[in-house]
Amino acid sequence: MAAQNGEAKRTKVAMRVLVTGGSGLVGQAIRRVVEEHPSEEEEWIFVSSKDADLTDSSSTQALFEKHQPTHVIHLAAMVGGLFRNLKYNLDFLRNNIRINDNVLHLAYKNGVRKCVSCLSTCIFPDKTTYPIDETMVHNGPPHDSNFGYSYAKRMIDVQNRAYYVQHGCKFTSVIPTNVFGPHDNFNLEDGHVVPGLVHKVYTAKRDNKPLTVWGTGSPRRQFIYSYDLARLMVWVLKDYQEVDPIILSVGEEDEISIKECAELVVEAMDFKGEVIFDTTKSDGQFKKTASNAKLRKYQPDFKFTPIKQALKETCDWFTENYDIARK
């Protein structure tokens, strides 16, 4: 299953899967899923930015030549929080377009049978109706704050359709809602909601200080555990036959407020101190509700990990791996 076994297994495996961005939040979760269900018919190769510069076509080609994948899960991207996006929209646009174009074109050139790319709910139009669904991706401009990243990600959907129409390629994409879990980026300035809360609660507990949550806590979000997303992405790779994207998310009924999320993290980390909501800080978008009706059509019985359990596992991982966690 490890990448270094590639040469020895070349002639045997039916499926050799290259996972770009393999050391990150979702990549590590896919590794866990694969290790729980090993198959002699499959080889999974997890690569990170240390293995290749995906903005460079020759470096990307060398990666494909080395591993000769039959399938690709494309997770690699230049990512950042709100403030980095605001400052570097052009860099996010150019670098992500380069990465995606290199990966998809070299997947085509090297005869890859299926490529699944990971998009984001931030690609949806800023002004829209709710719940959002897969048909709405291109219905208007994305939010101004990260338009560079959003347009680069949208172009994956356009490229997937073009590769199918012109070359018959089975390239598709998934759109997860707010992903969290072990191996996340817990940086307080640049991280997302859950990892930011986990780190803040950890620090408040350690330093015996109050916990300060930015905003009123009223905005609502659909959170998906990275392990659940990984299970679904493996299903998409093997069984989902559409080129059009699919939203991977818990249902609308499982949307929770930032306040409820903070309370669950406080409980999971056994924090007994004061919790303060700093209402001078912006709340951001009130909600970004996504429909998972398409997913449920295909997977009516899929069981998501209960949010309480998923947050507890994430908090425990961060506490146990504090010294090596990205922060």
HELIX and SHEET records of a PDB file:
HELIX    1   1 ALA A    3  ASN A    5  5                                   3    
HELIX    2   2 GLY A    6  LYS A    9  1                                   4    
HELIX    3   3 LEU A   25  GLU A   36  1                                  12    
HELIX    4   4 SER A   57  HIS A   67  1                                  11    
HELIX    5   5 LEU A   82  LYS A   87  1                                   6    
HELIX    6   6 ASN A   89  LYS A  109  1                                  21    
HELIX    7   7 THR A  121  ILE A  123  5                                   3    
HELIX    8   8 GLU A  134  MET A  136  5                                   3    
HELIX    9   9 ASP A  144  ASN A  146  5                                   3    
HELIX   10  10 PHE A  147  HIS A  167  1                                  21    
HELIX   11  11 VAL A  193  ASP A  207  1                                  15    
HELIX   12  12 SER A  226  ASP A  239  1                                  14    
HELIX   13  13 GLU A  252  ASP A  254  5                                   3    
HELIX   14  14 ILE A  258  ALA A  268  1                                  11    
HELIX   15  15 ALA A  293  TYR A  298  1                                   6    
HELIX   16  16 ILE A  307  GLU A  320  1                                  14    
SHEET    1   A 6 GLU A  42  PHE A  46  0                                        
SHEET    2   A 6 MET A  15  THR A  20  1                                        
SHEET    3   A 6 HIS A  71  HIS A  74  1                                        
SHEET    4   A 6 LYS A 114  CYS A 118  1                                        
SHEET    5   A 6 PHE A 171  PRO A 176  1                                        
SHEET    6   A 6 ILE A 246  LEU A 248  1                                        
SHEET    1   B 2 ASN A 178  PHE A 180  0                                        
SHEET    2   B 2 PHE A 223  TYR A 225  1                                        
SHEET    1   C 2 LEU A 211  TRP A 214  0                                        
SHEET    2   C 2 VAL A 275  ASP A 278  1                                        
SHEET    1   D 2 ARG A 220  ARG A 221  0                                        
SHEET    2   D 2 ILE A 256  SER A 257 -1                                        
END                                                                             
